[in-house]
Amino acid sequence: AKQAMKQTVMGIYIVRHEGHNPVDQPVDVGVVIEGTEVLISLRNAAVAVA
């Protein structure tokens, strides 16, 4: 996953527990720009795109 992030121009990532339920909160949500995590530990994807 880290290798893919290094090659990402811009993206949002969501980390979930293995076997999660759809209503479970993600472990981490963040934003990657040009291979660098610029925002981490966001509450959800809506906050990441706001």
DRENPA-3360 file (N, C-alpha, C; in nm, 2 decimals, always signed):
BEGIN
1 = AKQAMKQT = +0.08/-0.12/+0.00/+0.00/+0.00/+0.00/+0.09/+0.13/+0.00 ~ +0.19/+0.12/+0.08/+0.28/+0.24/+0.08/+0.34/+0.27/-0.06 ~ +0.38/+0.16/-0.13/+0.44/+0.18/-0.26/+0.34/+0.25/-0.36 ~ +0.21/+0.21/-0.35/+0.11/+0.27/-0.43/+0.09/+0.41/-0.40 ~ +0.09/+0.44/-0.27/+0.08/+0.58/-0.22/+0.19/+0.67/-0.28 ~ +0.31/+0.62/-0.29/+0.42/+0.70/-0.34/+0.40/+0.74/-0.49 ~ +0.32/+0.65/-0.56/+0.29/+0.68/-0.70/+0.16/+0.75/-0.73 ~ +0.09/+0.79/-0.62/-0.04/+0.85/-0.63/-0.02/+1.00/-0.65;
9 = VMGIYIVR = -0.08/+1.06/-0.75/-0.08/+1.21/-0.76/-0.17/+1.27/-0.66 ~ -0.29/+1.23/-0.65/-0.38/+1.28/-0.55/-0.49/+1.17/-0.52 ~ -0.51/+1.15/-0.39/-0.61/+1.05/-0.36/-0.65/+1.05/-0.21 ~ -0.75/+0.98/-0.18/-0.80/+0.97/-0.05/-0.79/+0.82/-0.01 ~ -0.74/+0.79/+0.11/-0.73/+0.65/+0.15/-0.81/+0.63/+0.27 ~ -0.87/+0.51/+0.28/-0.95/+0.47/+0.40/-0.89/+0.33/+0.44 ~ -0.86/+0.32/+0.57/-0.81/+0.20/+0.63/-0.92/+0.14/+0.72 ~ -0.95/+0.02/+0.70/-1.06/-0.05/+0.78/-1.00/-0.17/+0.84;
17 = HEGHNPVD = -1.06/-0.22/+0.95/-1.02/-0.35/+1.01/-1.06/-0.46/+0.92 ~ -0.98/-0.56/+0.92/-1.02/-0.68/+0.84/-1.15/-0.74/+0.89 ~ -1.24/-0.77/+0.80/-1.37/-0.83/+0.84/-1.47/-0.72/+0.90 ~ -1.45/-0.60/+0.87/-1.53/-0.49/+0.92/-1.68/-0.50/+0.88 ~ -1.76/-0.44/+0.95/-1.90/-0.42/+0.91/-1.92/-0.28/+0.85 ~ -2.01/-0.27/+0.76/-2.03/-0.14/+0.69/-2.05/-0.02/+0.78 ~ -2.10/-0.04/+0.90/-2.13/+0.07/+0.99/-2.01/+0.10/+1.08 ~ -1.91/+0.02/+1.08/-1.79/+0.04/+1.16/-1.71/+0.16/+1.11;
25 = QPVDVGVV = -1.66/+0.24/+1.21/-1.57/+0.35/+1.17/-1.44/+0.31/+1.11 ~ -1.38/+0.38/+1.02/-1.25/+0.34/+0.97/-1.14/+0.36/+1.07 ~ -1.04/+0.29/+1.06/-0.92/+0.30/+1.14/-0.85/+0.43/+1.11 ~ -0.84/+0.47/+0.98/-0.78/+0.59/+0.94/-0.83/+0.64/+0.81 ~ -0.84/+0.77/+0.79/-0.87/+0.83/+0.66/-0.78/+0.94/+0.64 ~ -0.72/+0.95/+0.52/-0.63/+1.05/+0.49/-0.62/+1.09/+0.34 ~ -0.54/+1.20/+0.32/-0.53/+1.25/+0.18/-0.38/+1.24/+0.14 ~ -0.36/+1.20/+0.02/-0.22/+1.19/-0.04/-0.22/+1.28/-0.16;
33 = IEGTEVLI = -0.11/+1.36/-0.16/-0.09/+1.45/-0.28/+0.06/+1.43/-0.32 ~ +0.08/+1.39/-0.44/+0.21/+1.37/-0.50/+0.30/+1.28/-0.41 ~ +0.23/+1.17/-0.37/+0.30/+1.07/-0.29/+0.33/+1.10/-0.14 ~ +0.28/+1.21/-0.10/+0.30/+1.25/+0.04/+0.16/+1.26/+0.12 ~ +0.16/+1.20/+0.23/+0.04/+1.21/+0.32/+0.03/+1.35/+0.37 ~ -0.07/+1.43/+0.33/-0.08/+1.57/+0.37/-0.18/+1.58/+0.48 ~ -0.28/+1.50/+0.49/-0.38/+1.50/+0.60/-0.40/+1.35/+0.64 ~ -0.39/+1.33/+0.77/-0.41/+1.20/+0.83/-0.51/+1.20/+0.95;
41 = SLRNAAVA = -0.55/+1.09/+0.99/-0.64/+1.08/+1.11/-0.77/+1.16/+1.09 ~ -0.82/+1.16/+0.97/-0.95/+1.23/+0.95/-1.06/+1.14/+1.00 ~ -1.18/+1.19/+1.03/-1.29/+1.11/+1.09/-1.35/+1.02/+0.98 ~ -1.37/+1.08/+0.86/-1.44/+1.00/+0.75/-1.40/+1.06/+0.62 ~ -1.45/+1.00/+0.51/-1.42/+1.04/+0.38/-1.48/+1.18/+0.35 ~ -1.60/+1.21/+0.40/-1.66/+1.34/+0.38/-1.57/+1.45/+0.43 ~ -1.50/+1.43/+0.54/-1.41/+1.53/+0.59/-1.29/+1.55/+0.50 ~ -1.25/+1.43/+0.44/-1.13/+1.43/+0.35/-1.16/+1.51/+0.22;
49 = VA = -1.28/+1.52/+0.17/-1.31/+1.59/+0.05/-1.36/+1.73/+0.07 ~ -1.39/+1.76/+0.20/-1.45/+1.90/+0.23/-1.34/+2.00/+0.21;
% end
